[in-house]
Amino acid sequence: MSDVSLTILAETANDAQAIERLHERTFGPGRFVLSAYRLREHVDHLLDLSFTGSDRHALVGSVRQLPIFIGDTKALLLGPLTVEPPFRGRGVGRALLDRALKEAKARGHRLVVLVGDERYYSRVGFKTIPKGRATMPGPVDYSRLLVAELVDGAFADVSGAIRPDWSMAR
């Protein structure tokens, strides 16, 4: 990341359009049918736990976190995490991920869930959720359903449907 002058800031409402354009470029229109997007339909992500990455004032990446439940246990859904293609492989995604998890832990959150590649996310502590421990709405590849414990043992007795935290509904 030596050639990237990365500034990471908490997302603000003013960032919404630029982030949506980034998601459009990097994920395309098919993103709306993904299971994770179904969880995002009626509950907004948490601005204080969502971050932007900029290089010399140009948005190059974003990560968001949404309040959810796994059964009766509060957790966060991380994602989408995205980086502009020319900036991939330069540490931007990892820096955004590290910041998001650090802030979530600092604010007392215990679990973070995402749908993604275990090889990438295992570097920061994510593990595949054992088969049958959690379900999501819509089709999902359960081998890509991952959890990170921000507190040791936080996932030990957790199971159930992953659903939005409706107390945060729009």
TORDOVEX-139045 format. One record per residue (C-alpha): chain; x negated, y, z. Coordinates in pm, 1 decimal. Example, Ala and Ser with C-alpha at 12.3 -4.5 7.8 and 13.67 -1.06 7.14 Angstrom:
residues 2
<zado ch="A" px="-1230.0" py="-450.0" pz="780.0"/>
<zado ch="A" px="-1367.0" py="-106.0" pz="714.0"/>
//
This chain:
residues 170
<zado ch="A" px="0.0" py="0.0" pz="0.0"/>
<zado ch="A" px="-305.2" py="225.8" pz="-17.7"/>
<zado ch="A" px="-178.5" py="403.7" pz="-328.1"/>
<zado ch="A" px="170.0" py="455.9" pz="-181.5"/>
<zado ch="A" px="228.6" py="751.4" pz="47.4"/>
<zado ch="A" px="526.0" py="593.6" pz="224.6"/>
<zado ch="A" px="753.4" py="792.1" pz="452.7"/>
<zado ch="A" px="1021.6" py="593.3" pz="634.9"/>
<zado ch="A" px="1319.9" py="781.9" pz="775.0"/>
<zado ch="A" px="1655.1" py="686.0" pz="920.4"/>
<zado ch="A" px="1916.8" py="694.3" pz="649.7"/>
<zado ch="A" px="2150.6" py="992.4" pz="642.7"/>
<zado ch="A" px="2487.9" py="1039.8" pz="475.7"/>
<zado ch="A" px="2308.9" py="1253.3" pz="214.6"/>
<zado ch="A" px="2111.7" py="946.3" pz="100.5"/>
<zado ch="A" px="2420.5" py="745.6" pz="-0.7"/>
<zado ch="A" px="2430.0" py="831.6" pz="-372.7"/>
<zado ch="A" px="2058.5" py="778.6" pz="-429.0"/>
<zado ch="A" px="2073.2" py="444.0" pz="-247.9"/>
<zado ch="A" px="2377.5" py="333.7" pz="-446.6"/>
<zado ch="A" px="2192.8" py="414.0" pz="-770.7"/>
<zado ch="A" px="1893.7" py="213.1" pz="-642.6"/>
<zado ch="A" px="2122.0" py="-84.2" pz="-565.8"/>
<zado ch="A" px="2280.2" py="-51.4" pz="-908.8"/>
<zado ch="A" px="1939.2" py="-62.4" pz="-1078.8"/>
<zado ch="A" px="1794.9" py="-345.0" pz="-872.2"/>
<zado ch="A" px="2097.1" py="-571.7" pz="-810.3"/>
<zado ch="A" px="2339.2" py="-485.8" pz="-1092.0"/>
<zado ch="A" px="2718.3" py="-512.8" pz="-1087.7"/>
<zado ch="A" px="2715.3" py="-877.2" pz="-974.9"/>
<zado ch="A" px="2620.5" py="-767.4" pz="-623.9"/>
<zado ch="A" px="2982.4" py="-703.0" pz="-531.8"/>
<zado ch="A" px="3079.3" py="-1071.3" pz="-547.7"/>
<zado ch="A" px="2809.3" py="-1184.8" pz="-306.4"/>
<zado ch="A" px="2918.8" py="-1305.8" pz="37.9"/>
<zado ch="A" px="2718.2" py="-1040.0" pz="217.7"/>
<zado ch="A" px="2906.2" py="-768.1" pz="28.5"/>
<zado ch="A" px="3235.6" py="-911.8" pz="148.7"/>
<zado ch="A" px="3121.6" py="-841.3" pz="503.7"/>
<zado ch="A" px="3041.6" py="-481.2" pz="402.1"/>
<zado ch="A" px="3379.9" py="-405.5" pz="242.6"/>
<zado ch="A" px="3548.0" py="-245.2" pz="543.8"/>
<zado ch="A" px="3268.6" py="-175.9" pz="792.0"/>
<zado ch="A" px="2988.7" py="69.9" pz="726.2"/>
<zado ch="A" px="2624.6" py="2.7" pz="797.6"/>
<zado ch="A" px="2466.2" py="176.7" pz="1095.6"/>
<zado ch="A" px="2278.1" py="486.4" pz="981.3"/>
<zado ch="A" px="2048.4" py="485.0" pz="1284.6"/>
<zado ch="A" px="1941.8" py="126.4" pz="1203.4"/>
<zado ch="A" px="1918.5" py="174.4" pz="825.9"/>
<zado ch="A" px="1613.0" py="327.6" pz="662.6"/>
<zado ch="A" px="1484.1" py="481.5" pz="344.1"/>
<zado ch="A" px="1132.3" py="465.8" pz="210.6"/>
<zado ch="A" px="1003.6" py="752.2" pz="0.9"/>
<zado ch="A" px="680.7" py="808.2" pz="-187.6"/>
<zado ch="A" px="606.3" py="1177.3" pz="-230.0"/>
<zado ch="A" px="975.9" py="1260.8" pz="-175.8"/>
<zado ch="A" px="1108.9" py="1005.8" pz="-430.0"/>
<zado ch="A" px="1326.7" py="724.9" pz="-290.8"/>
<zado ch="A" px="1149.4" py="393.4" pz="-352.7"/>
<zado ch="A" px="1326.0" py="160.6" pz="-108.8"/>
<zado ch="A" px="1609.4" py="112.2" pz="134.1"/>
<zado ch="A" px="1722.3" py="-128.6" pz="404.1"/>
<zado ch="A" px="2057.9" py="-133.1" pz="580.3"/>
<zado ch="A" px="2201.4" py="-308.7" pz="884.9"/>
<zado ch="A" px="2567.8" py="-376.4" pz="956.8"/>
<zado ch="A" px="2730.1" py="-474.6" pz="1288.4"/>
<zado ch="A" px="2870.6" py="-828.7" pz="1276.8"/>
<zado ch="A" px="2970.7" py="-1115.4" pz="1500.3"/>
<zado ch="A" px="2863.3" py="-1478.4" pz="1478.4"/>
<zado ch="A" px="3153.4" py="-1641.9" pz="1656.0"/>
<zado ch="A" px="3185.9" py="-1423.3" pz="1966.1"/>
<zado ch="A" px="2824.1" py="-1304.3" pz="1965.0"/>
<zado ch="A" px="2726.9" py="-958.0" pz="1842.8"/>
<zado ch="A" px="2454.9" py="-945.6" pz="1579.1"/>
<zado ch="A" px="2338.8" py="-743.1" pz="1281.6"/>
<zado ch="A" px="2349.9" py="-827.7" pz="912.6"/>
<zado ch="A" px="2035.7" py="-699.9" pz="743.0"/>
<zado ch="A" px="2065.5" py="-597.7" pz="382.8"/>
<zado ch="A" px="2048.8" py="-506.2" pz="123.8"/>
<zado ch="A" px="1674.2" py="-457.6" pz="135.1"/>
<zado ch="A" px="1559.8" py="-325.6" pz="-198.6"/>
<zado ch="A" px="1253.7" py="-164.6" pz="-351.3"/>
<zado ch="A" px="1212.9" py="4.1" pz="-688.4"/>
<zado ch="A" px="1043.5" py="-248.9" pz="-921.3"/>
<zado ch="A" px="721.1" py="-46.7" pz="-974.2"/>
<zado ch="A" px="672.9" py="-37.1" pz="-595.0"/>
<zado ch="A" px="727.7" py="-408.2" pz="-527.8"/>
<zado ch="A" px="434.4" py="-604.1" pz="-393.9"/>
<zado ch="A" px="287.0" py="-290.7" pz="-238.9"/>
<zado ch="A" px="414.6" py="-329.3" pz="118.5"/>
<zado ch="A" px="721.4" py="-107.2" pz="92.9"/>
<zado ch="A" px="974.5" py="-383.4" pz="162.1"/>
<zado ch="A" px="771.1" py="-518.3" pz="452.5"/>
<zado ch="A" px="735.8" py="-171.3" pz="606.2"/>
<zado ch="A" px="1111.9" py="-111.7" pz="581.5"/>
<zado ch="A" px="1183.4" py="-455.9" pz="726.1"/>
<zado ch="A" px="941.7" py="-406.2" pz="1015.9"/>
<zado ch="A" px="1095.0" py="-68.4" pz="1100.0"/>
<zado ch="A" px="1453.0" py="-201.3" pz="1084.4"/>
<zado ch="A" px="1377.4" py="-494.6" pz="1314.9"/>
<zado ch="A" px="1171.8" py="-283.8" pz="1555.7"/>
<zado ch="A" px="1451.9" py="-27.5" pz="1591.2"/>
<zado ch="A" px="1719.0" py="-296.0" pz="1628.7"/>
<zado ch="A" px="1523.5" py="-458.2" pz="1911.6"/>
<zado ch="A" px="1455.8" py="-122.1" pz="2076.0"/>
<zado ch="A" px="1831.0" py="-52.0" pz="2080.2"/>
<zado ch="A" px="1909.9" py="-379.9" pz="2252.4"/>
<zado ch="A" px="2018.3" py="-595.7" pz="1959.9"/>
<zado ch="A" px="1933.8" py="-964.0" pz="1998.7"/>
<zado ch="A" px="2004.6" py="-1126.5" pz="1659.9"/>
<zado ch="A" px="1973.2" py="-1030.5" pz="1294.9"/>
<zado ch="A" px="2116.4" py="-1239.1" pz="1010.2"/>
<zado ch="A" px="2056.4" py="-1213.3" pz="636.0"/>
<zado ch="A" px="2095.9" py="-1404.0" pz="313.6"/>
<zado ch="A" px="1758.5" py="-1429.3" pz="146.0"/>
<zado ch="A" px="1440.2" py="-1616.4" pz="65.6"/>
<zado ch="A" px="1299.3" py="-1790.7" pz="372.5"/>
<zado ch="A" px="944.4" py="-1782.1" pz="233.6"/>
<zado ch="A" px="956.0" py="-1401.0" pz="228.6"/>
<zado ch="A" px="1150.5" py="-1338.3" pz="549.2"/>
<zado ch="A" px="985.5" py="-1607.8" pz="763.7"/>
<zado ch="A" px="681.0" py="-1378.4" pz="784.2"/>
<zado ch="A" px="879.9" py="-1158.6" pz="1022.9"/>
<zado ch="A" px="1046.6" py="-1438.4" pz="1219.1"/>
<zado ch="A" px="1354.6" py="-1537.6" pz="1018.2"/>
<zado ch="A" px="1451.6" py="-1907.4" pz="1012.2"/>
<zado ch="A" px="1718.9" py="-2098.6" pz="828.7"/>
<zado ch="A" px="2036.0" py="-2131.0" pz="1034.2"/>
<zado ch="A" px="2093.9" py="-2502.6" pz="1099.0"/>
<zado ch="A" px="2368.1" py="-2647.9" pz="880.8"/>
<zado ch="A" px="2712.7" py="-2604.8" pz="1032.3"/>
<zado ch="A" px="2612.4" py="-2346.2" pz="1295.6"/>
<zado ch="A" px="2749.5" py="-2046.5" pz="1106.2"/>
<zado ch="A" px="2983.6" py="-1981.4" pz="815.2"/>
<zado ch="A" px="3032.6" py="-1682.4" pz="588.3"/>
<zado ch="A" px="3323.0" py="-1567.8" pz="372.7"/>
<zado ch="A" px="3305.7" py="-1668.2" pz="9.3"/>
<zado ch="A" px="3041.8" py="-1879.9" pz="-157.2"/>
<zado ch="A" px="2699.7" py="-1878.2" pz="5.0"/>
<zado ch="A" px="2387.7" py="-2087.0" pz="-36.1"/>
<zado ch="A" px="2346.9" py="-2194.9" pz="325.8"/>
<zado ch="A" px="1979.4" py="-2273.8" pz="272.0"/>
<zado ch="A" px="1937.8" py="-1893.9" pz="234.2"/>
<zado ch="A" px="2133.3" py="-1799.6" pz="548.6"/>
<zado ch="A" px="1865.6" py="-1688.1" pz="792.9"/>
<zado ch="A" px="1850.1" py="-1559.2" pz="1149.4"/>
<zado ch="A" px="1584.5" py="-1375.3" pz="1349.3"/>
<zado ch="A" px="1590.8" py="-1375.8" pz="1727.2"/>
<zado ch="A" px="1485.0" py="-1035.2" pz="1857.1"/>
<zado ch="A" px="1500.4" py="-1187.8" pz="2205.0"/>
<zado ch="A" px="1363.5" py="-1539.4" pz="2255.8"/>
<zado ch="A" px="1641.1" py="-1796.4" pz="2273.6"/>
<zado ch="A" px="1914.8" py="-1551.4" pz="2168.9"/>
<zado ch="A" px="2050.5" py="-1792.0" pz="1904.6"/>
<zado ch="A" px="2039.8" py="-2103.8" pz="2125.8"/>
<zado ch="A" px="2414.2" py="-2133.6" pz="2196.1"/>
<zado ch="A" px="2550.5" py="-1925.6" pz="1909.6"/>
<zado ch="A" px="2776.3" py="-2065.3" pz="1638.8"/>
<zado ch="A" px="3085.3" py="-1973.4" pz="1440.9"/>
<zado ch="A" px="3211.4" py="-1761.3" pz="1158.6"/>
<zado ch="A" px="3008.3" py="-1456.6" pz="1059.2"/>
<zado ch="A" px="3248.5" py="-1163.5" pz="1037.8"/>
<zado ch="A" px="3236.0" py="-783.3" pz="1048.3"/>
<zado ch="A" px="3254.9" py="-603.0" pz="1380.4"/>
<zado ch="A" px="3606.0" py="-470.9" pz="1325.0"/>
<zado ch="A" px="3565.2" py="-219.0" pz="1607.3"/>
<zado ch="A" px="3344.8" py="-32.7" pz="1357.4"/>
<zado ch="A" px="3599.1" py="-43.9" pz="1070.4"/>
<zado ch="A" px="3641.2" py="267.4" pz="856.6"/>
//
